[in-house]
Every structure is written in C-alpha cells, then in structure tokens.
Amino acid sequence: MERIHVSVDEDQCSACGLCQDCAPENIEIPDGGPSAQVVRQPNGDDEIEACVEASDFCPTGGLQVKELAS
C-alpha cells in the first residue's frame, strides 16, 4: 500500500470521534478539544488502512488523506 499523510481540517471537524474509533493509534480528540488531532502518521499497512477508513467515514470531510509519492 502507498504511504499517506493524514491531516485534520479544524474548520470542518466536528470532533464526533469516529476517526479516533477507527484509528486510535494515529488520531485522538483531546478532552474538551474542538477537533481531532493526528498524533502520529500511519506506519504500516494496518494503520494506513485504518486512517483511510477513518477518512471515508468522516461525516464532515474534516479528515484528509493524501497519498505520497514512493
């Protein structure tokens, strides 16, 4: 699988928690925080798949996944 870069558009994120549920190793919502935060870029196929899934399920489109060149 390709390498990816994950980011959060804080203006679109509603801090609903779906991304954190899908990719807890990479994304968290600080207590009382207004939006999710990427705490670590994905490393390995399992984390990459989890982050892509989190982006797919994001109801506001606030989680961005960009494929990186090899």
Secondary structure, DSSP 8 states (H G I E B T S, - for coil): ---EEEEE-TTT----SHHHHH-TTTEE--TT-SS-EE-S---SHHHHHHHHHHHHH-SSS-EEEEE---
